[in-house]
């Protein structure tokens, strides 16, 4: 094997039969900080290419015209075995049309001979970044799948959330009615779904009903169904939500907003285990597990006559109380890290690492929207939109000028770039696409160096 600078874990596999071109190109890539394995043919590189290639984290650069298998043959093989591995083709002047067609067939890019070292290095770096993002998203999907397999998916390490998990695991296998109490956005439906998924009813339907959004005039037809001809427009029989959920779980959200007249009808179904479709006198037996959710003090609603006491007793066999996010601040960082992973997969973006400052800011906020608001903040982080600055509860943020907003964004972007590159100013400048001297000036202006967020330029940048 005639190889140049072969290595066990290369970032770049460089295949070129012209020894001078190969040696010069490998050296240029190495001087750019990349690990390279150089070969004079596809056959010589076969031992590297035979590895679990779909997990290869690097890039292949290959001349089109080679002895034996050509660069196009290699491209076709890669498209079949590992279509996400970037392949960069090196072409002579007369092969440009061939290279353009190869890009249509899946090549990442091509470099025309003779090429400048900078052109090769830039192309390889862009291809490596693309490969990194693809592998990162694959890893994120695997991690999310592994997390989702662990039911219940209630994230947090606070004592309150430990108690919630304990209650879910204890109660889920039974048919006991559960009342979930918590403010808006605390995750009541997630708890209800976890109860369903851990129960013997998990193969049945999980039907969520927002009691506050259902008009009283439609309650019976939606919940109990109707027969053909039951009213004008009832052309054929319709199965109601309760009958559809038979054998499964019904989740009654915002149960406190249900009008008294509807509470009576619901109570009858729960007591007798039967319902009658509109237009029918024939009872239909239903087998339901009821999980209800409410915010506020249900006993106070009973005392004031807004909610029926007997219905509450039917619903409230077991109570699961969900604390507000501000009452379990130690759960904020684990939650947002999970939401960032989820958002990264949904948006196809890299998952940003939270800085120490961001973590402190997130934990200091009051989060009146609870977990739902925190999820939105994670989406903004992944999309590159900075979350609102924290402030004291009830205190409006002071108005800021456009200049102040721009400076705040610029400072945060620089601080994050420096953190990603472990304080290496040259690497951060490359990412931000500004001059190194300009970046030093901005670091000084924003006081980042004094705070230990810069000044770690490595020897290789000197």
NORHU-V180750 format. One record per pair of residues at least 24 apart in sequence whose C-alpha atoms are under 7 Angstrom apart, sorted by the first residue. I is the first residue (numbers start at 1). GAP is how many residues later the second one is. Records with the same first field share a line. If there is no record, write none. Layout:
I = GAP + GAP
This chain:
1 = 43
2 = 37 + 38
3 = 35 + 36 + 37
4 = 33 + 34 + 35
5 = 31 + 32 + 33
6 = 30 + 31 + 32
7 = 29 + 30
10 = 25 + 26 + 27 + 48
11 = 24 + 25 + 46 + 47 + 48
12 = 24 + 25 + 46 + 47 + 48
13 = 24 + 25 + 46 + 47 + 48
14 = 24 + 25 + 46 + 47 + 48
15 = 24 + 25 + 26 + 27 + 46 + 47 + 48
16 = 24 + 25 + 46 + 47
17 = 24 + 49
25 = 92
28 = 89
29 = 92
41 = 25 + 26
42 = 27
53 = 29
54 = 27 + 28
57 = 74 + 75
58 = 70 + 73
59 = 26 + 27 + 28 + 68 + 69
60 = 26 + 27 + 28
61 = 26 + 27 + 28
62 = 26 + 27 + 28
63 = 26 + 27 + 28
64 = 25 + 26 + 27
75 = 32
79 = 27
85 = 46
86 = 41 + 45
133 = 217
137 = 208
140 = 201 + 205
141 = 204
144 = 198
151 = 43
152 = 42
155 = 180
156 = 175 + 178 + 179
157 = 173 + 174
158 = 170 + 172 + 173
164 = 156
168 = 27
172 = 24 + 26 + 27
173 = 25 + 26 + 27
175 = 114
176 = 141
177 = 112 + 113 + 114 + 138 + 139 + 140 + 141
178 = 112 + 113 + 114 + 137 + 138 + 139 + 140 + 141
179 = 112 + 113 + 114 + 136 + 137 + 139 + 140 + 141
180 = 112 + 113 + 114 + 139 + 140 + 141
181 = 112 + 113 + 114 + 139 + 140 + 141
182 = 112 + 113 + 139 + 140 + 141
183 = 112 + 141
184 = 185
185 = 184 + 185 + 186 + 187
186 = 136 + 138 + 184 + 185
187 = 184
188 = 105
192 = 59 + 99
196 = 53
201 = 46 + 47
202 = 46
204 = 43 + 44
205 = 40 + 43 + 44
206 = 39 + 42 + 43 + 44
207 = 38 + 42 + 43 + 44
208 = 42 + 43 + 44
209 = 42 + 43 + 44
210 = 42 + 43 + 44
211 = 41 + 42 + 43 + 44 + 46 + 47
212 = 42 + 45 + 46
221 = 57
224 = 51 + 52 + 53
225 = 52 + 53
226 = 51 + 52 + 53
227 = 50 + 51 + 52 + 53
230 = 48 + 49
243 = 43
245 = 43
246 = 40 + 41 + 42
247 = 40 + 41
248 = 40 + 41
249 = 39 + 40 + 41
250 = 38 + 39 + 40 + 41
251 = 39 + 40 + 41
252 = 39 + 40 + 41
253 = 39 + 40 + 41
254 = 39 + 40
255 = 37 + 38 + 39
256 = 38 + 51
260 = 47
267 = 44
324 = 46
325 = 42 + 45 + 46
326 = 40 + 41
329 = 34
332 = 31
333 = 26
336 = 38 + 39 + 42
339 = 36 + 39
340 = 38 + 39 + 42
343 = 35 + 36 + 39
344 = 38
349 = 33
351 = 31
352 = 30
361 = 29
364 = 26
365 = 25 + 26
366 = 27
411 = 35
415 = 38
418 = 35 + 36
419 = 34
423 = 30 + 31 + 32 + 33 + 34
424 = 32 + 33 + 34
425 = 32
426 = 35
